[in-house]
Amino acid sequence: MTLEVFDHGISREFLAEGRIVVIASQGDMRRIAVDQWANIVTETYRAWTPGQPILALLDLSAPSQTLTPYARQRADEAYDAADPDTPARVALLLKDGFAMRIISMFVRERKGRHKQSEVRIFVQRTEALRWLHEQAALFKTTPNKSDPFAEMR
């Protein structure tokens, strides 16, 4: 639907008539890039259409993607930006390896902070998107006919 490209190899794309957002990082782990990614996630969550569940694919599968203490802190802040009363389904797309295991531990640790949220980890984009489409059907989401993010551009 809409693809936006930001500095530091970050992009945001809306799929399924605006029901699903994909935010991807090319793995730039400098603080300025981590801040950019966290700000985009936060802005997206805060501007989400009221009454609609947040359905997001966070693509962190780039070969240079890793987890630093600063990236974890900023990811926590972005996660907390979502309204806890808004259902959210987040698919984390990660490369298989040590970083994925570490991130899995942090995801389990955060479980329950947002009662209506579920985060799942995937290593294949097609599987992540399939799950999000299934969630959209379960929630009976409606297309976002107007682009709620237009003013952010």
Backbone torsions as a table, in degrees:
resi	resn	phi	psi	omega
1	MET	NA	-73.7	-179.2
2	THR	-126.5	127.0	176.3
3	LEU	-116.3	125.5	175.7
4	GLU	-116.4	139.5	178.1
5	VAL	-117.6	129.1	-178.2
6	PHE	-113.8	174.0	175.3
7	ASP	-61.8	162.7	172.4
8	HIS	65.9	25.3	175.5
9	GLY	72.2	29.7	-179.7
10	ILE	-107.8	138.4	177.8
11	SER	-136.6	158.0	176.3
12	ARG	-136.3	130.8	-177.8
13	GLU	-135.5	141.2	177.5
14	PHE	-107.1	130.1	-179.0
15	LEU	-120.4	169.9	175.2
16	ALA	52.6	50.7	178.5
17	GLU	57.1	38.4	176.4
18	GLY	85.1	3.4	-178.4
19	ARG	-76.5	-29.6	-174.6
20	ILE	-123.0	136.0	174.8
21	VAL	-113.7	139.5	175.5
22	VAL	-117.6	119.7	176.6
23	ILE	-115.3	118.8	-174.8
24	ALA	-118.2	146.6	175.5
25	SER	-123.6	140.7	176.6
26	GLN	-86.8	6.2	172.5
27	GLY	96.0	11.7	175.5
28	ASP	-68.9	115.1	-173.9
29	MET	-102.2	10.8	173.9
30	ARG	-65.7	151.7	-177.2
31	ARG	-55.9	-40.1	-178.9
32	ILE	-62.6	-36.8	179.0
33	ALA	-73.8	-41.1	177.4
34	VAL	-61.8	-42.1	177.7
35	ASP	-61.6	-43.9	179.3
36	GLN	-59.3	-47.6	179.8
37	TRP	-60.5	-49.0	-178.4
38	ALA	-62.3	-39.0	178.9
39	ASN	-65.6	-39.3	178.8
40	ILE	-66.1	-43.8	178.1
41	VAL	-61.9	-46.5	-179.6
42	THR	-60.4	-48.7	179.5
43	GLU	-59.9	-40.5	-179.0
44	THR	-64.2	-48.0	180.0
45	TYR	-61.6	-43.3	-177.0
46	ARG	-70.0	-28.8	-177.9
47	ALA	-94.0	2.7	-176.0
48	TRP	-60.0	145.6	-177.4
49	THR	-58.7	121.0	179.6
50	PRO	-56.1	140.2	178.8
51	GLY	86.5	-6.2	179.0
52	GLN	-109.2	139.7	177.1
53	PRO	-69.2	145.7	174.5
54	ILE	-77.6	122.9	176.8
55	LEU	-122.0	107.8	-171.4
56	ALA	-132.8	138.8	169.8
57	LEU	-109.6	116.7	176.4
58	LEU	-102.4	105.4	-175.4
59	ASP	-89.6	103.1	179.1
60	LEU	-118.6	39.3	-172.8
61	SER	-97.5	5.0	-179.5
62	ALA	-61.9	145.3	-176.7
63	PRO	-55.0	-33.6	-178.0
64	SER	-88.8	0.4	-179.3
65	GLN	-68.0	135.1	178.0
66	THR	-147.8	-178.9	178.8
67	LEU	-119.1	118.6	175.3
68	THR	-109.1	161.8	176.3
69	PRO	-56.5	-38.2	179.9
70	TYR	-67.7	-42.3	178.7
71	ALA	-63.3	-38.6	178.0
72	ARG	-63.8	-43.7	179.4
73	GLN	-59.7	-47.0	-178.3
74	ARG	-68.4	-35.2	176.4
75	ALA	-65.2	-40.3	176.4
76	ASP	-59.9	-44.2	179.9
77	GLU	-63.0	-42.2	179.1
78	ALA	-64.6	-42.8	179.2
79	TYR	-60.6	-42.2	-178.9
80	ASP	-72.3	-12.8	179.5
81	ALA	-72.7	-22.5	179.2
82	ALA	-70.0	141.1	176.7
83	ASP	-62.9	122.1	-177.6
84	PRO	-63.8	-16.7	178.3
85	ASP	-90.2	-5.8	177.8
86	THR	-94.5	122.7	176.8
87	PRO	-59.8	142.6	178.9
88	ALA	-140.8	140.2	172.7
89	ARG	-126.8	118.6	-176.6
90	VAL	-121.1	124.4	175.0
91	ALA	-101.8	119.3	175.4
92	LEU	-95.0	120.0	177.6
93	LEU	-99.0	115.5	-175.7
94	LEU	-128.1	156.1	171.8
95	LYS	-80.3	145.4	-179.3
96	ASP	-70.2	130.2	179.0
97	GLY	159.0	-165.1	-175.2
98	PHE	-61.7	-44.3	-179.3
99	ALA	-60.3	-36.7	179.0
100	MET	-62.7	-40.4	179.7
101	ARG	-66.0	-39.6	178.5
102	ILE	-65.7	-46.6	-179.6
103	ILE	-63.0	-37.6	177.0
104	SER	-58.0	-40.2	178.1
105	MET	-62.6	-42.9	-179.9
106	PHE	-67.3	-36.5	178.2
107	VAL	-63.8	-45.5	178.0
108	ARG	-61.3	-38.4	179.7
109	GLU	-62.5	-34.0	-177.3
110	ARG	-83.6	-12.8	-177.8
111	LYS	-53.2	134.4	177.5
112	GLY	95.7	-13.5	178.4
113	ARG	-68.4	-35.6	173.9
114	HIS	-120.2	103.3	-172.4
115	LYS	-58.0	-31.1	-176.4
116	GLN	-97.0	13.9	-178.2
117	SER	-109.3	149.9	173.9
118	GLU	-138.7	132.8	177.7
119	VAL	-120.0	129.9	176.3
120	ARG	-126.1	149.4	-179.1
121	ILE	-106.2	135.5	-179.4
122	PHE	-131.5	155.1	173.4
123	VAL	-112.9	-7.0	177.1
124	GLN	-123.9	127.6	-178.9
125	ARG	-58.6	-41.9	-178.4
126	THR	-60.6	-39.5	179.3
127	GLU	-68.2	-40.0	178.9
128	ALA	-62.8	-46.1	179.8
129	LEU	-67.7	-36.1	177.1
130	ARG	-60.3	-45.0	179.4
131	TRP	-62.0	-43.7	180.0
132	LEU	-65.1	-38.7	176.4
133	HIS	-64.3	-39.7	175.9
134	GLU	-61.3	-42.1	179.3
135	GLN	-64.8	-39.5	177.7
136	ALA	-60.0	-40.9	179.2
137	ALA	-67.5	-41.1	179.2
138	LEU	-62.7	-39.3	179.9
139	PHE	-81.5	-8.6	-176.6
140	LYS	54.6	49.3	-179.6
141	THR	-66.8	156.2	177.0
142	THR	-112.9	153.0	178.5
143	PRO	-60.9	146.2	172.9
144	ASN	-88.3	91.5	-175.3
145	LYS	-65.3	-38.9	174.6
146	SER	-97.8	150.7	-178.0
147	ASP	-88.9	102.3	-177.6
148	PRO	-68.0	-8.8	-176.4
149	PHE	-102.9	2.2	-176.5
150	ALA	-57.8	-40.4	-177.6
151	GLU	-71.4	-13.2	178.4
152	MET	-80.8	-14.1	-178.0
153	ARG	-88.8	NA	NA
